[in-house]
């Protein structure tokens, strides 16, 4: 399904209702946004499994080259601990 959307001066877009329904996106849901090649991919954040979060951590490795590595390691460790707490 393809739809044309317009980017506002604030960088906002409106997802058409048919696209939201097909993707299972509801009001107030959080989405992840990432660039893949020259495309922007939006994915609903709800109901993520451990494998999805591990993929996100792997895919984002090294994207903050100027950030203190100790901070990044602490952040990742905290995320991993939260994942291990999930049923």
PyMOL Python script that loads the backbone (N, CA, C, O; Angstrom):
from pymol import cmd

cmd.read_pdbstr("""\
ATOM      1  N   UNK A   1       0.849  -1.176   0.000  1.00  0.00           N
ATOM      2  CA  UNK A   1       0.000   0.000   0.000  1.00  0.00           C
ATOM      3  C   UNK A   1       0.888   1.230   0.000  1.00  0.00           C
ATOM      4  O   UNK A   1       1.798   1.331   0.823  1.00  0.00           O
ATOM      5  N   UNK A   2       0.646   2.149  -0.890  1.00  0.00           N
ATOM      6  CA  UNK A   2       1.398   3.403  -0.949  1.00  0.00           C
ATOM      7  C   UNK A   2       0.449   4.566  -0.826  1.00  0.00           C
ATOM      8  O   UNK A   2      -0.661   4.551  -1.357  1.00  0.00           O
ATOM      9  N   UNK A   3       0.907   5.577  -0.113  1.00  0.00           N
ATOM     10  CA  UNK A   3       0.155   6.815   0.022  1.00  0.00           C
ATOM     11  C   UNK A   3       1.134   7.969  -0.068  1.00  0.00           C
ATOM     12  O   UNK A   3       2.305   7.835   0.286  1.00  0.00           O
ATOM     13  N   UNK A   4       0.655   9.082  -0.534  1.00  0.00           N
ATOM     14  CA  UNK A   4       1.474  10.282  -0.590  1.00  0.00           C
ATOM     15  C   UNK A   4       1.167  11.114   0.645  1.00  0.00           C
ATOM     16  O   UNK A   4       0.005  11.375   0.957  1.00  0.00           O
ATOM     17  N   UNK A   5       2.212  11.528   1.344  1.00  0.00           N
ATOM     18  CA  UNK A   5       2.053  12.391   2.503  1.00  0.00           C
ATOM     19  C   UNK A   5       2.951  13.603   2.311  1.00  0.00           C
ATOM     20  O   UNK A   5       3.950  13.543   1.594  1.00  0.00           O
ATOM     21  N   UNK A   6       2.587  14.697   2.956  1.00  0.00           N
ATOM     22  CA  UNK A   6       3.345  15.934   2.849  1.00  0.00           C
ATOM     23  C   UNK A   6       4.048  16.195   4.180  1.00  0.00           C
ATOM     24  O   UNK A   6       3.461  16.007   5.245  1.00  0.00           O
ATOM     25  N   UNK A   7       5.305  16.627   4.112  1.00  0.00           N
ATOM     26  CA  UNK A   7       6.066  16.962   5.307  1.00  0.00           C
ATOM     27  C   UNK A   7       5.827  18.432   5.622  1.00  0.00           C
ATOM     28  O   UNK A   7       6.009  19.296   4.765  1.00  0.00           O
ATOM     29  N   UNK A   8       5.415  18.713   6.868  1.00  0.00           N
ATOM     30  CA  UNK A   8       5.149  20.092   7.279  1.00  0.00           C
ATOM     31  C   UNK A   8       6.466  20.833   7.530  1.00  0.00           C
ATOM     32  O   UNK A   8       7.541  20.234   7.496  1.00  0.00           O
ATOM     33  N   UNK A   9       6.370  22.122   7.778  1.00  0.00           N
ATOM     34  CA  UNK A   9       7.562  22.923   8.069  1.00  0.00           C
ATOM     35  C   UNK A   9       8.245  22.469   9.356  1.00  0.00           C
ATOM     36  O   UNK A   9       9.419  22.768   9.576  1.00  0.00           O
ATOM     37  N   UNK A  10       7.515  21.749  10.205  1.00  0.00           N
ATOM     38  CA  UNK A  10       8.084  21.219  11.449  1.00  0.00           C
ATOM     39  C   UNK A  10       8.562  19.772  11.290  1.00  0.00           C
ATOM     40  O   UNK A  10       8.957  19.139  12.269  1.00  0.00           O
ATOM     41  N   UNK A  11       8.529  19.253  10.072  1.00  0.00           N
ATOM     42  CA  UNK A  11       8.963  17.882   9.828  1.00  0.00           C
ATOM     43  C   UNK A  11       7.920  16.837  10.157  1.00  0.00           C
ATOM     44  O   UNK A  11       8.237  15.651  10.243  1.00  0.00           O
ATOM     45  N   UNK A  12       6.672  17.260  10.343  1.00  0.00           N
ATOM     46  CA  UNK A  12       5.599  16.335  10.713  1.00  0.00           C
ATOM     47  C   UNK A  12       4.912  15.786   9.463  1.00  0.00           C
ATOM     48  O   UNK A  12       4.846  16.442   8.423  1.00  0.00           O
ATOM     49  N   UNK A  13       4.403  14.559   9.603  1.00  0.00           N
ATOM     50  CA  UNK A  13       3.588  13.956   8.550  1.00  0.00           C
ATOM     51  C   UNK A  13       2.327  13.390   9.194  1.00  0.00           C
ATOM     52  O   UNK A  13       2.288  13.143  10.399  1.00  0.00           O
ATOM     53  N   UNK A  14       1.313  13.191   8.386  1.00  0.00           N
ATOM     54  CA  UNK A  14       0.084  12.533   8.838  1.00  0.00           C
ATOM     55  C   UNK A  14      -0.007  11.214   8.094  1.00  0.00           C
ATOM     56  O   UNK A  14       0.003  11.177   6.864  1.00  0.00           O
ATOM     57  N   UNK A  15      -0.097  10.129   8.858  1.00  0.00           N
ATOM     58  CA  UNK A  15      -0.253   8.819   8.235  1.00  0.00           C
ATOM     59  C   UNK A  15      -1.717   8.618   7.891  1.00  0.00           C
ATOM     60  O   UNK A  15      -2.575   8.762   8.762  1.00  0.00           O
ATOM     61  N   UNK A  16      -2.024   8.288   6.646  1.00  0.00           N
ATOM     62  CA  UNK A  16      -3.413   8.067   6.260  1.00  0.00           C
ATOM     63  C   UNK A  16      -4.056   6.944   7.089  1.00  0.00           C
ATOM     64  O   UNK A  16      -3.383   5.998   7.499  1.00  0.00           O
ATOM     65  N   UNK A  17      -5.342   7.063   7.321  1.00  0.00           N
ATOM     66  CA  UNK A  17      -6.069   6.094   8.157  1.00  0.00           C
ATOM     67  C   UNK A  17      -5.894   4.671   7.651  1.00  0.00           C
ATOM     68  O   UNK A  17      -5.702   3.756   8.452  1.00  0.00           O
ATOM     69  N   UNK A  18      -5.956   4.464   6.347  1.00  0.00           N
ATOM     70  CA  UNK A  18      -5.824   3.107   5.804  1.00  0.00           C
ATOM     71  C   UNK A  18      -4.450   2.513   6.130  1.00  0.00           C
ATOM     72  O   UNK A  18      -4.345   1.320   6.413  1.00  0.00           O
ATOM     73  N   UNK A  19      -3.413   3.327   6.093  1.00  0.00           N
ATOM     74  CA  UNK A  19      -2.063   2.868   6.421  1.00  0.00           C
ATOM     75  C   UNK A  19      -1.988   2.536   7.908  1.00  0.00           C
ATOM     76  O   UNK A  19      -1.424   1.511   8.290  1.00  0.00           O
ATOM     77  N   UNK A  20      -2.558   3.407   8.750  1.00  0.00           N
ATOM     78  CA  UNK A  20      -2.550   3.153  10.199  1.00  0.00           C
ATOM     79  C   UNK A  20      -3.275   1.853  10.531  1.00  0.00           C
ATOM     80  O   UNK A  20      -2.795   1.055  11.336  1.00  0.00           O
ATOM     81  N   UNK A  21      -4.429   1.647   9.907  1.00  0.00           N
ATOM     82  CA  UNK A  21      -5.193   0.415  10.166  1.00  0.00           C
ATOM     83  C   UNK A  21      -4.393  -0.815   9.758  1.00  0.00           C
ATOM     84  O   UNK A  21      -4.308  -1.784  10.512  1.00  0.00           O
ATOM     85  N   UNK A  22      -3.811  -0.774   8.571  1.00  0.00           N
ATOM     86  CA  UNK A  22      -3.070  -1.939   8.060  1.00  0.00           C
ATOM     87  C   UNK A  22      -1.853  -2.248   8.932  1.00  0.00           C
ATOM     88  O   UNK A  22      -1.485  -3.410   9.104  1.00  0.00           O
ATOM     89  N   UNK A  23      -1.225  -1.195   9.486  1.00  0.00           N
ATOM     90  CA  UNK A  23      -0.038  -1.386  10.330  1.00  0.00           C
ATOM     91  C   UNK A  23      -0.400  -1.585  11.798  1.00  0.00           C
ATOM     92  O   UNK A  23       0.481  -1.855  12.614  1.00  0.00           O
ATOM     93  N   UNK A  24      -1.686  -1.455  12.149  1.00  0.00           N
ATOM     94  CA  UNK A  24      -2.106  -1.618  13.542  1.00  0.00           C
ATOM     95  C   UNK A  24      -1.655  -0.477  14.434  1.00  0.00           C
ATOM     96  O   UNK A  24      -1.357  -0.683  15.610  1.00  0.00           O
ATOM     97  N   UNK A  25      -1.604   0.729  13.875  1.00  0.00           N
ATOM     98  CA  UNK A  25      -1.166   1.904  14.624  1.00  0.00           C
ATOM     99  C   UNK A  25      -2.392   2.647  15.138  1.00  0.00           C
ATOM    100  O   UNK A  25      -3.296   2.979  14.370  1.00  0.00           O
ATOM    101  N   UNK A  26      -2.416   2.904  16.450  1.00  0.00           N
ATOM    102  CA  UNK A  26      -3.514   3.616  17.087  1.00  0.00           C
ATOM    103  C   UNK A  26      -3.037   4.956  17.624  1.00  0.00           C
ATOM    104  O   UNK A  26      -1.834   5.193  17.738  1.00  0.00           O
ATOM    105  N   UNK A  27      -3.975   5.828  17.950  1.00  0.00           N
ATOM    106  CA  UNK A  27      -3.659   7.137  18.537  1.00  0.00           C
ATOM    107  C   UNK A  27      -2.790   6.939  19.778  1.00  0.00           C
ATOM    108  O   UNK A  27      -3.081   6.098  20.629  1.00  0.00           O
ATOM    109  N   UNK A  28      -1.727   7.722  19.865  1.00  0.00           N
ATOM    110  CA  UNK A  28      -0.845   7.671  21.017  1.00  0.00           C
ATOM    111  C   UNK A  28       0.248   6.618  20.947  1.00  0.00           C
ATOM    112  O   UNK A  28       1.129   6.597  21.806  1.00  0.00           O
ATOM    113  N   UNK A  29       0.217   5.740  19.943  1.00  0.00           N
ATOM    114  CA  UNK A  29       1.259   4.726  19.808  1.00  0.00           C
ATOM    115  C   UNK A  29       2.600   5.387  19.506  1.00  0.00           C
ATOM    116  O   UNK A  29       2.661   6.459  18.903  1.00  0.00           O
ATOM    117  N   UNK A  30       3.658   4.734  19.931  1.00  0.00           N
ATOM    118  CA  UNK A  30       5.003   5.180  19.605  1.00  0.00           C
ATOM    119  C   UNK A  30       5.498   4.397  18.399  1.00  0.00           C
ATOM    120  O   UNK A  30       5.187   3.217  18.238  1.00  0.00           O
ATOM    121  N   UNK A  31       6.267   5.063  17.561  1.00  0.00           N
ATOM    122  CA  UNK A  31       6.849   4.425  16.382  1.00  0.00           C
ATOM    123  C   UNK A  31       8.359   4.600  16.427  1.00  0.00           C
ATOM    124  O   UNK A  31       8.861   5.592  16.955  1.00  0.00           O
ATOM    125  N   UNK A  32       9.078   3.635  15.873  1.00  0.00           N
ATOM    126  CA  UNK A  32      10.509   3.840  15.662  1.00  0.00           C
ATOM    127  C   UNK A  32      10.657   4.318  14.225  1.00  0.00           C
ATOM    128  O   UNK A  32       9.921   3.891  13.336  1.00  0.00           O
ATOM    129  N   UNK A  33      11.610   5.202  14.011  1.00  0.00           N
ATOM    130  CA  UNK A  33      11.886   5.713  12.669  1.00  0.00           C
ATOM    131  C   UNK A  33      13.367   5.531  12.398  1.00  0.00           C
ATOM    132  O   UNK A  33      14.210   5.933  13.200  1.00  0.00           O
ATOM    133  N   UNK A  34      13.678   4.920  11.262  1.00  0.00           N
ATOM    134  CA  UNK A  34      15.081   4.795  10.894  1.00  0.00           C
ATOM    135  C   UNK A  34      15.216   4.838   9.378  1.00  0.00           C
ATOM    136  O   UNK A  34      14.294   4.502   8.634  1.00  0.00           O
ATOM    137  N   UNK A  35      16.386   5.260   8.955  1.00  0.00           N
ATOM    138  CA  UNK A  35      16.666   5.354   7.521  1.00  0.00           C
ATOM    139  C   UNK A  35      17.299   4.049   7.061  1.00  0.00           C
ATOM    140  O   UNK A  35      18.226   3.536   7.687  1.00  0.00           O
ATOM    141  N   UNK A  36      16.787   3.528   5.968  1.00  0.00           N
ATOM    142  CA  UNK A  36      17.332   2.330   5.354  1.00  0.00           C
ATOM    143  C   UNK A  36      17.622   2.705   3.909  1.00  0.00           C
ATOM    144  O   UNK A  36      16.711   2.832   3.091  1.00  0.00           O
ATOM    145  N   UNK A  37      18.889   2.877   3.613  1.00  0.00           N
ATOM    146  CA  UNK A  37      19.233   3.393   2.292  1.00  0.00           C
ATOM    147  C   UNK A  37      18.644   4.780   2.166  1.00  0.00           C
ATOM    148  O   UNK A  37      18.878   5.626   3.029  1.00  0.00           O
ATOM    149  N   UNK A  38      17.896   5.033   1.128  1.00  0.00           N
ATOM    150  CA  UNK A  38      17.257   6.327   0.941  1.00  0.00           C
ATOM    151  C   UNK A  38      15.809   6.344   1.392  1.00  0.00           C
ATOM    152  O   UNK A  38      15.061   7.254   1.034  1.00  0.00           O
ATOM    153  N   UNK A  39      15.401   5.349   2.173  1.00  0.00           N
ATOM    154  CA  UNK A  39      14.008   5.252   2.613  1.00  0.00           C
ATOM    155  C   UNK A  39      13.896   5.497   4.112  1.00  0.00           C
ATOM    156  O   UNK A  39      14.852   5.288   4.858  1.00  0.00           O
ATOM    157  N   UNK A  40      12.724   5.940   4.542  1.00  0.00           N
ATOM    158  CA  UNK A  40      12.424   6.092   5.961  1.00  0.00           C
ATOM    159  C   UNK A  40      11.437   4.994   6.324  1.00  0.00           C
ATOM    160  O   UNK A  40      10.401   4.838   5.679  1.00  0.00           O
ATOM    161  N   UNK A  41      11.767   4.240   7.355  1.00  0.00           N
ATOM    162  CA  UNK A  41      10.911   3.138   7.792  1.00  0.00           C
ATOM    163  C   UNK A  41      10.353   3.478   9.168  1.00  0.00           C
ATOM    164  O   UNK A  41      11.109   3.782  10.092  1.00  0.00           O
ATOM    165  N   UNK A  42       9.035   3.428   9.303  1.00  0.00           N
ATOM    166  CA  UNK A  42       8.350   3.640  10.571  1.00  0.00           C
ATOM    167  C   UNK A  42       7.776   2.309  11.018  1.00  0.00           C
ATOM    168  O   UNK A  42       7.130   1.611  10.236  1.00  0.00           O
ATOM    169  N   UNK A  43       8.011   1.954  12.284  1.00  0.00           N
ATOM    170  CA  UNK A  43       7.482   0.703  12.811  1.00  0.00           C
ATOM    171  C   UNK A  43       6.836   0.953  14.161  1.00  0.00           C
ATOM    172  O   UNK A  43       7.384   1.689  14.981  1.00  0.00           O
ATOM    173  N   UNK A  44       5.673   0.348  14.406  1.00  0.00           N
ATOM    174  CA  UNK A  44       5.057   0.476  15.726  1.00  0.00           C
ATOM    175  C   UNK A  44       5.990  -0.085  16.783  1.00  0.00           C
ATOM    176  O   UNK A  44       6.622  -1.120  16.569  1.00  0.00           O
ATOM    177  N   UNK A  45       6.081   0.585  17.916  1.00  0.00           N
ATOM    178  CA  UNK A  45       6.970   0.175  18.997  1.00  0.00           C
ATOM    179  C   UNK A  45       6.312  -0.829  19.930  1.00  0.00           C
ATOM    180  O   UNK A  45       7.013  -1.534  20.656  1.00  0.00           O
ATOM    181  N   UNK A  46       4.972  -0.917  19.933  1.00  0.00           N
ATOM    182  CA  UNK A  46       4.290  -1.800  20.871  1.00  0.00           C
ATOM    183  C   UNK A  46       4.513  -3.274  20.518  1.00  0.00           C
ATOM    184  O   UNK A  46       4.785  -3.632  19.372  1.00  0.00           O
ATOM    185  N   UNK A  47       4.387  -4.104  21.544  1.00  0.00           N
ATOM    186  CA  UNK A  47       4.475  -5.556  21.397  1.00  0.00           C
ATOM    187  C   UNK A  47       5.780  -6.022  20.770  1.00  0.00           C
ATOM    188  O   UNK A  47       5.795  -6.942  19.951  1.00  0.00           O
ATOM    189  N   UNK A  48       6.855  -5.392  21.154  1.00  0.00           N
ATOM    190  CA  UNK A  48       8.160  -5.806  20.651  1.00  0.00           C
ATOM    191  C   UNK A  48       8.636  -7.022  21.441  1.00  0.00           C
ATOM    192  O   UNK A  48       8.488  -7.079  22.662  1.00  0.00           O
ATOM    193  N   UNK A  49       9.195  -7.967  20.749  1.00  0.00           N
ATOM    194  CA  UNK A  49       9.793  -9.116  21.405  1.00  0.00           C
ATOM    195  C   UNK A  49      11.266  -8.853  21.678  1.00  0.00           C
ATOM    196  O   UNK A  49      11.836  -7.875  21.194  1.00  0.00           O
ATOM    197  N   UNK A  50      11.867  -9.729  22.452  1.00  0.00           N
ATOM    198  CA  UNK A  50      13.278  -9.579  22.789  1.00  0.00           C
ATOM    199  C   UNK A  50      14.144  -9.527  21.544  1.00  0.00           C
ATOM    200  O   UNK A  50      15.082  -8.733  21.481  1.00  0.00           O
ATOM    201  N   UNK A  51      13.849 -10.359  20.550  1.00  0.00           N
ATOM    202  CA  UNK A  51      14.654 -10.374  19.329  1.00  0.00           C
ATOM    203  C   UNK A  51      14.611  -9.025  18.622  1.00  0.00           C
ATOM    204  O   UNK A  51      15.622  -8.581  18.077  1.00  0.00           O
ATOM    205  N   UNK A  52      13.448  -8.365  18.626  1.00  0.00           N
ATOM    206  CA  UNK A  52      13.334  -7.047  18.000  1.00  0.00           C
ATOM    207  C   UNK A  52      14.219  -6.035  18.704  1.00  0.00           C
ATOM    208  O   UNK A  52      14.926  -5.267  18.052  1.00  0.00           O
ATOM    209  N   UNK A  53      14.184  -6.027  20.043  1.00  0.00           N
ATOM    210  CA  UNK A  53      14.998  -5.069  20.791  1.00  0.00           C
ATOM    211  C   UNK A  53      16.471  -5.353  20.600  1.00  0.00           C
ATOM    212  O   UNK A  53      17.268  -4.420  20.502  1.00  0.00           O
ATOM    213  N   UNK A  54      16.853  -6.620  20.544  1.00  0.00           N
ATOM    214  CA  UNK A  54      18.259  -6.950  20.323  1.00  0.00           C
ATOM    215  C   UNK A  54      18.696  -6.499  18.928  1.00  0.00           C
ATOM    216  O   UNK A  54      19.830  -6.054  18.748  1.00  0.00           O
ATOM    217  N   UNK A  55      17.808  -6.612  17.947  1.00  0.00           N
ATOM    218  CA  UNK A  55      18.118  -6.141  16.594  1.00  0.00           C
ATOM    219  C   UNK A  55      18.298  -4.629  16.590  1.00  0.00           C
ATOM    220  O   UNK A  55      19.207  -4.108  15.945  1.00  0.00           O
ATOM    221  N   UNK A  56      17.424  -3.923  17.318  1.00  0.00           N
ATOM    222  CA  UNK A  56      17.536  -2.463  17.386  1.00  0.00           C
ATOM    223  C   UNK A  56      18.865  -2.072  18.020  1.00  0.00           C
ATOM    224  O   UNK A  56      19.545  -1.171  17.527  1.00  0.00           O
ATOM    225  N   UNK A  57      19.240  -2.737  19.104  1.00  0.00           N
ATOM    226  CA  UNK A  57      20.520  -2.443  19.746  1.00  0.00           C
ATOM    227  C   UNK A  57      21.685  -2.707  18.790  1.00  0.00           C
ATOM    228  O   UNK A  57      22.621  -1.911  18.711  1.00  0.00           O
ATOM    229  N   UNK A  58      21.625  -3.819  18.071  1.00  0.00           N
ATOM    230  CA  UNK A  58      22.693  -4.161  17.125  1.00  0.00           C
ATOM    231  C   UNK A  58      22.761  -3.146  15.993  1.00  0.00           C
ATOM    232  O   UNK A  58      23.844  -2.706  15.607  1.00  0.00           O
ATOM    233  N   UNK A  59      21.583  -2.774  15.457  1.00  0.00           N
ATOM    234  CA  UNK A  59      21.538  -1.854  14.316  1.00  0.00           C
ATOM    235  C   UNK A  59      21.967  -0.440  14.679  1.00  0.00           C
ATOM    236  O   UNK A  59      22.406   0.315  13.812  1.00  0.00           O
ATOM    237  N   UNK A  60      21.844  -0.073  15.951  1.00  0.00           N
ATOM    238  CA  UNK A  60      22.204   1.279  16.352  1.00  0.00           C
ATOM    239  C   UNK A  60      23.613   1.363  16.940  1.00  0.00           C
ATOM    240  O   UNK A  60      24.042   2.430  17.378  1.00  0.00           O
ATOM    241  N   UNK A  61      24.325   0.246  16.949  1.00  0.00           N
ATOM    242  CA  UNK A  61      25.688   0.249  17.485  1.00  0.00           C
ATOM    243  C   UNK A  61      26.545   1.225  16.693  1.00  0.00           C
ATOM    244  O   UNK A  61      26.596   1.165  15.465  1.00  0.00           O
ATOM    245  N   UNK A  62      27.213   2.119  17.401  1.00  0.00           N
ATOM    246  CA  UNK A  62      28.148   3.041  16.775  1.00  0.00           C
ATOM    247  C   UNK A  62      27.546   4.280  16.137  1.00  0.00           C
ATOM    248  O   UNK A  62      28.266   5.025  15.472  1.00  0.00           O
ATOM    249  N   UNK A  63      26.243   4.531  16.315  1.00  0.00           N
ATOM    250  CA  UNK A  63      25.655   5.703  15.655  1.00  0.00           C
ATOM    251  C   UNK A  63      25.949   6.998  16.393  1.00  0.00           C
ATOM    252  O   UNK A  63      25.707   8.084  15.866  1.00  0.00           O
ATOM    253  N   UNK A  64      26.474   6.888  17.623  1.00  0.00           N
ATOM    254  CA  UNK A  64      26.817   8.090  18.392  1.00  0.00           C
ATOM    255  C   UNK A  64      28.327   8.113  18.612  1.00  0.00           C
ATOM    256  O   UNK A  64      28.778   7.858  19.729  1.00  0.00           O
ATOM    257  N   UNK A  65      29.110   8.406  17.597  1.00  0.00           N
ATOM    258  CA  UNK A  65      30.568   8.312  17.756  1.00  0.00           C
ATOM    259  C   UNK A  65      31.141   9.284  18.777  1.00  0.00           C
ATOM    260  O   UNK A  65      32.215   9.023  19.320  1.00  0.00           O
ATOM    261  N   UNK A  66      30.468  10.391  19.058  1.00  0.00           N
ATOM    262  CA  UNK A  66      31.006  11.383  19.991  1.00  0.00           C
ATOM    263  C   UNK A  66      30.499  11.212  21.416  1.00  0.00           C
ATOM    264  O   UNK A  66      30.855  12.002  22.291  1.00  0.00           O
ATOM    265  N   UNK A  67      29.678  10.201  21.667  1.00  0.00           N
ATOM    266  CA  UNK A  67      29.129   9.986  23.002  1.00  0.00           C
ATOM    267  C   UNK A  67      30.098   9.112  23.789  1.00  0.00           C
ATOM    268  O   UNK A  67      30.722   8.206  23.238  1.00  0.00           O
ATOM    269  N   UNK A  68      30.214   9.391  25.067  1.00  0.00           N
ATOM    270  CA  UNK A  68      31.067   8.622  25.959  1.00  0.00           C
ATOM    271  C   UNK A  68      30.690   7.141  25.887  1.00  0.00           C
ATOM    272  O   UNK A  68      29.539   6.781  26.134  1.00  0.00           O
ATOM    273  N   UNK A  69      31.649   6.288  25.553  1.00  0.00           N
ATOM    274  CA  UNK A  69      31.365   4.864  25.396  1.00  0.00           C
ATOM    275  C   UNK A  69      30.876   4.228  26.692  1.00  0.00           C
ATOM    276  O   UNK A  69      30.053   3.313  26.656  1.00  0.00           O
ATOM    277  N   UNK A  70      31.362   4.691  27.821  1.00  0.00           N
ATOM    278  CA  UNK A  70      30.898   4.154  29.094  1.00  0.00           C
ATOM    279  C   UNK A  70      29.396   4.380  29.256  1.00  0.00           C
ATOM    280  O   UNK A  70      28.677   3.506  29.740  1.00  0.00           O
ATOM    281  N   UNK A  71      28.930   5.560  28.846  1.00  0.00           N
ATOM    282  CA  UNK A  71      27.490   5.859  28.908  1.00  0.00           C
ATOM    283  C   UNK A  71      26.718   4.899  28.010  1.00  0.00           C
ATOM    284  O   UNK A  71      25.679   4.378  28.415  1.00  0.00           O
ATOM    285  N   UNK A  72      27.209   4.661  26.806  1.00  0.00           N
ATOM    286  CA  UNK A  72      26.529   3.757  25.870  1.00  0.00           C
ATOM    287  C   UNK A  72      26.465   2.353  26.450  1.00  0.00           C
ATOM    288  O   UNK A  72      25.423   1.702  26.375  1.00  0.00           O
ATOM    289  N   UNK A  73      27.566   1.874  27.031  1.00  0.00           N
ATOM    290  CA  UNK A  73      27.576   0.537  27.623  1.00  0.00           C
ATOM    291  C   UNK A  73      26.594   0.435  28.790  1.00  0.00           C
ATOM    292  O   UNK A  73      25.894  -0.568  28.928  1.00  0.00           O
ATOM    293  N   UNK A  74      26.542   1.480  29.636  1.00  0.00           N
ATOM    294  CA  UNK A  74      25.595   1.479  30.752  1.00  0.00           C
ATOM    295  C   UNK A  74      24.158   1.468  30.241  1.00  0.00           C
ATOM    296  O   UNK A  74      23.306   0.762  30.781  1.00  0.00           O
ATOM    297  N   UNK A  75      23.895   2.245  29.209  1.00  0.00           N
ATOM    298  CA  UNK A  75      22.557   2.296  28.619  1.00  0.00           C
ATOM    299  C   UNK A  75      22.166   0.933  28.055  1.00  0.00           C
ATOM    300  O   UNK A  75      21.056   0.459  28.297  1.00  0.00           O
ATOM    301  N   UNK A  76      23.046   0.315  27.324  1.00  0.00           N
ATOM    302  CA  UNK A  76      22.759  -1.004  26.756  1.00  0.00           C
ATOM    303  C   UNK A  76      22.570  -2.058  27.846  1.00  0.00           C
ATOM    304  O   UNK A  76      21.697  -2.919  27.739  1.00  0.00           O
ATOM    305  N   UNK A  77      23.386  -1.984  28.887  1.00  0.00           N
ATOM    306  CA  UNK A  77      23.257  -2.937  29.996  1.00  0.00           C
ATOM    307  C   UNK A  77      21.889  -2.781  30.662  1.00  0.00           C
ATOM    308  O   UNK A  77      21.244  -3.770  31.010  1.00  0.00           O
ATOM    309  N   UNK A  78      21.449  -1.517  30.837  1.00  0.00           N
ATOM    310  CA  UNK A  78      20.138  -1.272  31.441  1.00  0.00           C
ATOM    311  C   UNK A  78      19.019  -1.827  30.565  1.00  0.00           C
ATOM    312  O   UNK A  78      18.062  -2.409  31.075  1.00  0.00           O
ATOM    313  N   UNK A  79      19.134  -1.651  29.267  1.00  0.00           N
ATOM    314  CA  UNK A  79      18.122  -2.190  28.349  1.00  0.00           C
ATOM    315  C   UNK A  79      18.118  -3.706  28.421  1.00  0.00           C
ATOM    316  O   UNK A  79      17.054  -4.322  28.483  1.00  0.00           O
ATOM    317  N   UNK A  80      19.303  -4.318  28.414  1.00  0.00           N
ATOM    318  CA  UNK A  80      19.379  -5.775  28.469  1.00  0.00           C
ATOM    319  C   UNK A  80      18.759  -6.303  29.758  1.00  0.00           C
ATOM    320  O   UNK A  80      18.068  -7.322  29.739  1.00  0.00           O
ATOM    321  N   UNK A  81      18.999  -5.624  30.876  1.00  0.00           N
ATOM    322  CA  UNK A  81      18.408  -6.046  32.143  1.00  0.00           C
ATOM    323  C   UNK A  81      16.891  -5.961  32.097  1.00  0.00           C
ATOM    324  O   UNK A  81      16.202  -6.844  32.607  1.00  0.00           O
ATOM    325  N   UNK A  82      16.363  -4.893  31.485  1.00  0.00           N
ATOM    326  CA  UNK A  82      14.905  -4.767  31.350  1.00  0.00           C
ATOM    327  C   UNK A  82      14.344  -5.893  30.492  1.00  0.00           C
ATOM    328  O   UNK A  82      13.281  -6.438  30.790  1.00  0.00           O
ATOM    329  N   UNK A  83      15.067  -6.243  29.416  1.00  0.00           N
ATOM    330  CA  UNK A  83      14.601  -7.324  28.547  1.00  0.00           C
ATOM    331  C   UNK A  83      14.565  -8.654  29.303  1.00  0.00           C
ATOM    332  O   UNK A  83      13.655  -9.462  29.114  1.00  0.00           O
ATOM    333  N   UNK A  84      15.544  -8.868  30.141  1.00  0.00           N
ATOM    334  CA  UNK A  84      15.594 -10.120  30.906  1.00  0.00           C
ATOM    335  C   UNK A  84      14.486 -10.211  31.947  1.00  0.00           C
ATOM    336  O   UNK A  84      14.118 -11.309  32.363  1.00  0.00           O
ATOM    337  N   UNK A  85      13.946  -9.063  32.375  1.00  0.00           N
ATOM    338  CA  UNK A  85      12.856  -9.034  33.349  1.00  0.00           C
ATOM    339  C   UNK A  85      11.522  -9.385  32.712  1.00  0.00           C
ATOM    340  O   UNK A  85      10.594  -9.789  33.412  1.00  0.00           O
ATOM    341  N   UNK A  86      11.409  -9.239  31.402  1.00  0.00           N
ATOM    342  CA  UNK A  86      10.136  -9.463  30.722  1.00  0.00           C
ATOM    343  C   UNK A  86       9.789 -10.939  30.691  1.00  0.00           C
ATOM    344  O   UNK A  86      10.675 -11.787  30.596  1.00  0.00           O
ATOM    345  N   UNK A  87       8.490 -11.251  30.773  1.00  0.00           N
ATOM    346  CA  UNK A  87       8.067 -12.661  30.745  1.00  0.00           C
ATOM    347  C   UNK A  87       8.306 -13.288  29.395  1.00  0.00           C
ATOM    348  O   UNK A  87       8.008 -14.466  29.199  1.00  0.00           O
TER     349      UNK A  87
END
""", "prot")
cmd.dss("prot")
cmd.show_as("cartoon", "prot")
cmd.util.cbc("prot")
cmd.orient("prot")
